[in-house]
Amino acid sequence: MTYSLAVDIGGTFTDIVLRDSRGGLSVDKTLTTHHDLLEGFFRGVDSVLGKAGVAADAVDGVVVHATTVVTNALIERKGLPTALVVTEGFRDVLSIRNEHRYDMYDPQIEFPEPLVTRELTFGLKERVLADGTVALAPSPQDIAELAAEIRASGARAVAICFLNSFANPDNEGLVAAALSRELNDVFICTSAEVAPQIREYQRASTATVNAYAMPISQPYLKRLSDRLRVEGFANTPLIMLSSGGVVGAETAGRNPVRMIESGPAAGALAACHYAELLGIDRLMSFDMGGTTAKACLIENRTPLITGLFEVDRRYRFREGSGLPVTVPSIDLIEIGAGGGSIAHVDDLGLLKVGPESAGSNPGPACYGRGGQNATVTDADLVLGLIDAENFLGGDMSLDKAACDGAIARLGDALGLNPVQAARGIYRIVTEAMASAARTHATDRGVDYRGLPLFAFGGAGPLHACGVADLLQSTSVIVPPQSSVLSAFGTLVTPVRLDLVRSDLTRVDQLDWARADRVIGELASEGLTALGESGCAASDVTILVGADMRYVGQQHEVTVIFETDPRQSRDSAALTAQFEAAYRTLYGVNPSHVPIELVTWRVVARGPLPHFDGQARAQIAAGAPKRHRAVHAWEDGQSVPVYERSALATGQTISGPAIIEERETTTALPPGWSATIDALGCIVATKG
């Protein structure tokens, strides 16, 4: 018997999945230990191994990990002092940003503070021209003086970002090598290694984020690898990336900026896995956890990929209010609407929910850990949607008195009774998630109406039908083990690395010899990284794409080509595929305008892991185990409560109903019905 292990550390809970070679799953959830993430990691691992009755040395398959360690470091600003080296005269690149205002009419507009202060930003005499020509190489004396300044500053990490280094990285490499010799205990990265793309500010921001996270991520991943080895696990860990693949811990440690959205990406990949199993080409994944909710469009059973996202946004919905990161990532929208999202009364006396979260410490008031604020989970408890004595199967009893007190205080401030206040929280957070999903789909030219909603996460199944109703979805699908599905997603994810490099050129003037070199170098880098992850070169598939635009435009459209363009060298085929993608987004093509290719994209991907789900045993249709009063739809409504494991394949349940399992609860409103399919999914539809 072969066992594989997956661990996903979220903002509130750490999820663990142990899979055996026959498809059997053992799962667990434990509160995330933010003071030391590995404490919660191994507490959960020990628990799930105990449930399965196996020792650590029996886990001879992959060990895959998704983590919030980088995200936490950025948001909480817990990193060590970091320096930035730029071309002389450009020390204010992080403060000036790109001069865009995400709200033109707000005189009090806010941006996150740069990760590097101006005092730790150093200019160096050097210059690379836009065509890659080195006009001025940095002198050894200037580099030596720079090293002395950085040493005196106390910086523990250094990012290097020179003008036009995407076209020629020689100057960055020269300085990085010299600083490595002089500052051998300092973490160093270059923008040409992390994000070799045009647009100076975005590239500097990405390199700075990467350097800032390196002193945290590399020791963390080393501690993880060492602890796994000491515990007796056979293999070193694979790390989930934002782009939807996994790589070795060493590669991930050099590029922690690629790990920022690792957990949400794993959830989207799990949705793709089920889209294949269920034969559904298009759906929207909906992941609601303890801290945030995420939505992702799945088209042709594949998630959309973006080349730019933001972290540490001042405003969740406002593009431009965060730190830009130009690395490939699964394209999803994330808002502060989770089980721990705090409800409050704003200055106008209106009820608001989130984006602040109670997290795991102190957590919602009902956790009994000192939390005083009413949260979404508290509202769910007051409404009877969850059971105080059956949370996590009874392993974590909830404090009903503390919950009632928090909701009552909020209700008093609003002039409402506790049930009315709780119902308001439930409706507001549901509308917020539906609004985010609408925005996400509409901005990408996708009609969200009628798309099935694939719901998971600890709180997702509780709110999914309400969100689906607002989105006019045809159905809601709640898969087995939905609460830990992001962890499961890491086990159905191939080894993969997405690489980019800008090389601005007109498509009708494309230099194919140069394109061969750029694509070949990226492919070689991908093969090397996947080799470090244990993937044979013969098993690697190379996909090629590009960011393209019409001349004069500021933004590009990403196109993944049907075949490797190096084989046919057909510029007309590239043009046709771009025009089709552009027309899908905007409905029109300015055919008289020439087309530019801005950035090449290469995806190095290993084989998909094989996974067969465990067959469901044939059982008789399950009856309700009890009834309880639920106030979500009507006051004091008596609602049947079912145990999910007791439901038979093909069994249909009419709402209102509650379906409980250890790690989560599915709420079925009046007018909805649910059927258990052959895979064990709850498929809910509105009558």
N, C-alpha and C positions, 0 to 999 in steps of 0.2 A: 504494500500500500504506500503510495506517494502522497505527501501532504505539502500544501503551499499555504503561505500565511500572508495576510494583507492587514495593514494598520493605517487608518486615516485619523489624524489628529485635527479636530475642529475647534472652533472657538469655545464651545461648551462641553461637547462630549468627544471622547476618543473611541472609535469604532474598530472592532477586530473581527476578521473573518478567517476561519481555517477551513480549507477545502481539501477533500481527499480525492483520489484518482477515480473514484466511482461517482463523483458529483455531489457527495454529501457535504453539508455545510454545518459548521459550529460557529456561533456568533456571540458577541457580547458588546456591551457599551459600558464605559466608565467615565466619570467626570474628568475633564482635561486638567492636568496639574501644571498650571502656567509657570510656577516657580521652577519646575524641572519637568519638561515634557516627557522625558524617558521614564519618570516614575509612573505616570499614568499608562505609558506605552507598555511597560513590562507587567504592570498590575493586570491590565486587560489580557495580555498574552498568556500569563500564568492561569488566569481564569478560564480562557477558552481552551487551553491545552488540558486543564483539569476536566472540563466538561466532556472533551473528546476521549479522555483517558489515554493520552499519548504524552511522551516526553519530548523535550526540545530536539533531541537528536533524531527523532522520527520525521521532523520537517526537513525533508531532503529536496523539496521543490523550491520554487522561488520564494523570497521574502520581499514584498513590495510595500513601499511606504509613501504616503502622501501626508504633508505636514504644513502647518501654519507658521513654522518657525520664522520664515523670512517675512511674512506679512505682519506678524506680531512685532518684529524688530523695527519695521518701518513705521507702523502706526504708533507704537509706544516710544519710538526714538530711543531704544535701548542699546544701540550700536556704539562702538568705540569711535574716538575721533578719527575722521576720514579727511584726506586731502585730495585736491583736484589740481592737476597740472594741465594748463591750456596754452595755446599759442599766445605770445605776448600781445597785450592789448585787448584780451577777451576774458578778463577775470570776472566780469559781471554776467557771464552767460546764464548762470542759474537764476540770478535775480531778475534780469530783464525778461527771461523766458522767451516766448515768441511774440510778445506784445498783443496777444489776442485776449479779449475780455469775454468770458462766458456769459456775462449779463451786462449788456451795454448801458443799462439805465440804473444800475445799482451803484451808488457812490461809495458804499461800504464793502465793496467786493473783497473777498478773501481768497488767498492762495496758501497752500501749505508752505511752511518755511523750508528753504533748501536744506538738504542733508549736509551740505558742506558750507561753512561760513566763508565770507570773503577773506577773512584772515588766514584761512587754510587753503585758499585758492592761489596758486602760483603761476605766473606767466613765464614762458621760456621762449627765447628767440629761435624761431624755426619757421619754415613755410613750405607747404606743399601746394602746388597749383591744382586747379580743378581737373586737369587732364592727368594728374598723377606725377607730374614732373616735380622733383625735389629742387626748389629754388634756393633753399637755405637749410642746411643740416645743423642741428644743435652742436655747439662746441663742447669738447670734453670739460673745459673749465666751467662753463655755465652749468653743465650737468652736475659737476662736483659741488658747486655752490648751492644748487637746488637740493641735492641730497643732504647737505649740512642744514639747510633751512627746515627741511621736512623732519630731520632727526630732532632738531631743537623744538619743533612745534608739538612733539608728542603724538603725532598721528600714527595710528596703527594700521591704516589701510590707505592705498593711493589709487585713484583713478586717473588715467591719462587720456585726454581727448584733444587732439590737434585738428586744425582746419583741414578738410579734404582728406583725412586719413583713410576714409573708405576707399579712395582711389589709389592710395599708396600708403601702406602702414609702416614703411621703413623707419621714419622718424620716431613714431611711437614705440616700435620694437627696440630701437637703439636706446632710448631713454629708459624703457622698462628693464632691459638687460643690465644697464649701468646701475639703476636704483636697486635692483635685486642683489647686486654684488655689495653695494654700500649699506643697504638696509635689509639684511638677510632675515630679520624677524618681522618684517612688515608685509602685509598682503598687497599685491599689486595686480592690476588688470588694465588692459587697454581697450579703448572703444572699438578698435578694429577687430579685436577678438570677440567682443560681446555683441556689438551691433554695428557692423560695417555698412551704414546706410547714410544717405544724404539727410540734411536738416540737422544743423549743429546742436541746437538746444535739446532735441529729443535724444540725440546720440550721447550728449554729455550727461543728460539725466539718467539714461539707462546705464551707462558706465558707472556713474556715481552710486546708483542703487545697488549695482552688483558689488562694487568695492565695499560699500557700507555693510552689506550682508555677509561678506566672506569671513570676517573674524568670528561670526556667530555660526554660520552654516558649516564651515569646514570642521571646526572642533566638535560640533554636534553630531555630524555624520560619522566622524572618526569614533566618537564615544559609542554611537549606535553600533557601528561595525564591530568594535572591540567587545562590547557587551554581548552581542549576538554570538560571537565566536566563543566567549567564555561560557555562555549558557549552553553551548553545544549545538547551535544551529549550523547546518552544513554549508550554507552559501552566504556570501556577502549580500547586503540589501540592494535592491533596485529602487530608484527614486522616481516618483511620478512627476512629470513636467506639465506646465501650463498648456502645452501644445497637444497633449493627449497621447504621449508616449512615455516610456520608462527608459532610464539609462542607469549606468553604474553610479555608485556613490561618489567616486572620484571625479567623474565628469560633472555631476551635479554640484559638487562642492566648488568647482572652478567657476560655475555659472549659476549661482543661487538665484539670480534674477529670473531664471527660467522656471523656478519652483513656486512662484508666488500664487498662482491659481491652480495648484496641483490637485487639491481636494475637489473643487467644483469640476475640474476637467475630468476627473475619474468618474464622477457622477454622470456627466454627459456621455462618456464612453459606455457606461453600463446601459444607458438608454438606447444607444446604438445597437448594443448586443441584443437587447430585447426586441428592437425593431426588426432585426434579422430573424429572430426566433418566431416572432408573431407575423412576419410578412407585411409589415407596415412601412411604407416608403417615407411618410412625412408625419412628424409629431412634434410636440413641444414638451421638453423635459421640464419638470417643476420640482426643485429641490429646496425644501424648507427645513432648516436645522434649528439649532438653539440660538444662533447669532444672526444669520442672514438667510435670505431666500434668493435662489438663483433660477433663471429661466434661460433655456437654450433651444434654438431651432435645430431640428434634425431634418435634413433634406437628403433624399436618396439614401437614407440610413447612415448618413455621415454628418457630423457637426460642422458648422461653419467655422473657419479659421480666420482670425484677424491678425494683422501685423502690429497693432498699436492698442494698448489699453492703459489705464491709469490706476495708480494706487494712492491711498491716503487722500481721497477726495474730500474737499470741504463740504460739498453738497453731493449727495448720492447720485442724483439724476443729471447733474450738470457736467457735461463733457468739457474739459479744460480746467476744472477746479482741482485737479490732482497732479501727481507727478507722472509724466508720460514715460512709458516703457515700450521700446520698440523691439520686442521679441515676439515670435509667433505664439499665439494663445488661442484656445478654443473661444469662440465669440459668444459670450453670454452676458446677461445683465444681472447685477447683484445689488440688492437693496437691504437696508437694515430692517428686515421684517422677519424675525425668527421667534422661537418660543420665549427667548429671554428679552425681547424688545420691550423697552420700558414705555408705559403709557403715562402721559402727563397732560396738564392743562396749559395751553400757551397764553401769551399776553392778551389775546382777544377772548379768552375764556372758552376756547375750543379744545376738544379732545384730540390729541395727537398720539401716535404710536411710533416709537423709534426715531432716528436710527440708533440711539444709544441702547446698549444691551447690558443686562446684568451679568452675562457670561456664566461661568461656572462658579465663580467666587465673587460676591456672595450668592449670585444666582437669583432666580425669582423668589418672592417671599415664601412660596410654598415649599421651597427646598429646605427651609428651616436652618439656613446658614447665616442668618443675620440680614438678609435682604429686606428692605422696607418698601420698595417701589412695586406697584402693580405692573405685571407683565402679561404677555399674551398667554403664557402657560397658566398663570393665576386665573385669567379670564376663562380659559378652557375648563379649569377645575370648578370654578363657581357655576358654570353653565352645565356641569355634569357630563361633559364630553370625555373626561378622563377620570379615573378612579384613584383616589388618594391612597388606597390600600393595595393597588395593583400596579403601581408605577414601577417599571423595570421588573415586572413579575413579582412585585412585593419586596424586592431586594432594597428598594429605596422608597420608604414611606414618605408621603407628603404631609406637610404641616397645614391642615385645613384652617386652623384658627388664624395663623399668620396670614394666609392667603385672603381669608374673609376680611381681616382688618385692613389689608392694603387696598383691596377693591372698595371697601366701604369708605375709606378716606378719600379715594379718588371720586367716588360717587357723590360724597358730600360737597366736594369742590365744584361739581357739575350740577348739583341739585337733582341727582338721580339716585334711585335705590341701587343696591349692589348688582342685581341681575341686569338692570338696564345699562349700568356702566360696563359690565362684562360683555354684554351683547354689543355695545358700541365698539369696544376694543376688537371683538371678533370681526365685525363688519368692516371696520376701518382698515385693519391689516389685510383682510381679504381683497378689498378694493385697491389697496396700495400695490399688492402683488399683481393683480390683473392689469392695473394701469402700467406697471413696469413691463409686463409681457407684451402689451399692446405697443408700447413705445419701441421695444426691441424689434418686434416683427415689422412694424410700419417703416422704421428707419432703414430696413433692409429690403424693402419692396416686397414683403411677403404678406399675404392675406392670412391672418391668424384664425379667422372664423372657420369652424369645422374641424380644426386640427385636434386629434386626440391629445389629452393631457396625461403625460406619464409622470406620476407623482411618487416621490420618495423623500427620505430624510425623516428625522424624528417627528416633525410636526407637519410634514407635507400631506399625508393622507387625511389628517384632521380637517384641513382647509381646502383640499383639492376640489371638491364638488362645488363649493362656493366660487372659487376662482374660475372653474370651467363654465359655470353658469354665466358669469360676466363675459367670458371670452367666446361664448356660443360654441363651445367644444362639443363634439359628437359623443365623446366618452371620456371616462377617467380610468386609467390603468394603474393599479397598485401592485407591483411585483412582489414575489416572496422576498423576505428579508429586506423589505424596503427601507427600514430605518438605517441599515448599514450598507446601503447600495453603493455609496461612493467607494468604500473599502473594497467591496466586491468588484467594482469597475476596474480597479488596478490589476485584478487577476485576469481580465479579459482584454487587456491592453497590450499591443505589441511593443517590443523595443523599438524606439523611434526617436529621431532627432531632426528638427526643422532648422534649416540654415538659410541665411539671406546675405546678399551683397549687392549694393547699389552699383549700377554701371549705366549711367544715363546715355541714351542713344535713340535716334529716330529708327523706327522699325524698318522703314524702307531703305535705310542706310546701314543696316545691321552688319557688323564685322563678325562673321561667323567664326573666324579663327580666335578672336578675342572671347567670343561667347563660349567656345569649346573650352578655353583655358579656365574661365571663371566657373562655369558649371562643373568642370572636371575637378577643380580644387575643392569646391564645396562638397562634391560627392565623395572625394577622398577623405575629407575631414569627417563626414558622416560615417563612412566605413570604419575609420579608426575608432570613433567613439562607440559604435555598436560592437566592435571587436572587444573593447574593454568591458562591455556588458555580457560577453560570452556568446555573441551572435556570430555565426560563421559568415564570411563574405558571400558565399554562394546562396545564402538564405536572405540576403538583403535586396529589397526592391528600391530603386531610385525613381522618384517622381520629380518632375520639373515644372515650375510655374513662374509667373512674373507679375509684378505690379506695373500696370500700364495706365496711360491717360492720354487724352487729347492735348496737343501742344497748347500751352497757355493756361491749363488747369492746374490747380494746387493739389488736388487729391487724386489718388489712384484707385483703380479697381484691380483686385487680385484675381488672377486666372491660373488655374492648374491645368496644364495642357494634357490632352488626351494621350499623346505619345511624346517621347523625348524629342525635342525639336532639333537636336544635333543630328538625328538620323536623316531627316528629310531636308533640313535647312530651308524650310519653306516659310518665308516671311508672310506670305499671303494667308497661310493657315493660322499664324499667330494673330494676325489682324482680324480674321473672321471670328475666332474664339473670343477675342476681346470685345468686338462689337456686339456679339450675342449676349455676353455678360453685362455690358453697359446698357443694352436695350432692356434687359430684365429689370435692372434697377431704376432706369429713368424713362423708359418708354420711347426713346427717340435716339437717333445717332446723327451727329453733325458730320455727315459723310465728307464734306469738303475740307475738314481739318486733319492735318497729319497726326500720326499716333507716335507717342514716345514710350519706350520701355525704360522704366526707372530702376527697378530692382529685380534681380533674379532670385528665385526661391527654389531650394532643393530639399526634398524630404527623403531621408534614408530610413526605411522601415523594415523591420524584421517580420517573420511570419506571425499570423494571428495565433494566440494560444488556443489550443483545442479545449473545449469545455462542453460536457454533456450534463445537463441537469439531472438530478436524481428523480426517478419516476415516483409519482404520487401513489400511495397505497389506496386501494379501493375501500372506501368507508361509507357507512350510511349517512344520509343527510343529517347535519347537526341541528339540534334544537337550541333555542336561547338558554343560556345558563342562568339568566336572571333578567329582571327588568329594573331600570332605575329612572329617577326623575331627571329629565334633560330640559334645560331652559333656553337652548340655542334658537329654537324656532317658535316655540310656544311656552308659556309659563307652566312648569310642572308637568310636562308631557311625559307619560310613561313609555319608555322606549326599550325594546328588547336588546339584550347584549349577547353577542355570539363570541365564542372562542374560535379564532381563525383556523387553528389546527384541526378543529372538529368539523369543518365545512367540507363537503364532498364535491368532487369534480362534477360540474353541471348543475350544482345547487344554485337556486335563485333566491335572493332575499329582497324584500320590499322595504323601502324606507318609510318612516324614519327607523334607523337601526344603527347600532354601534358594533363594530367588529374589533375585538381586542387581540393583541399578541404581546409578547413580553416587551418588545422595544418600541412599539408604536400603537396607535389606534386609528382606525378608519371610521369617519363619520359619514353616514348616508342620510341626507336630508329627506324630508317628505317629497314625494313625487319622483324620487330616484329609485332604481332597482339595480342590483348587482348580481353577476353570475361568476362562478369560479370556473376558470378555463382549465385546459389540460395541463398547462404549466404551473397551475396554482395561483395565477394572477386574479385579483379582484377586478372585474371589468364592470364599471358602473355606467349606466346611461340614464338620461332623464326621460320620463314617459311623457 
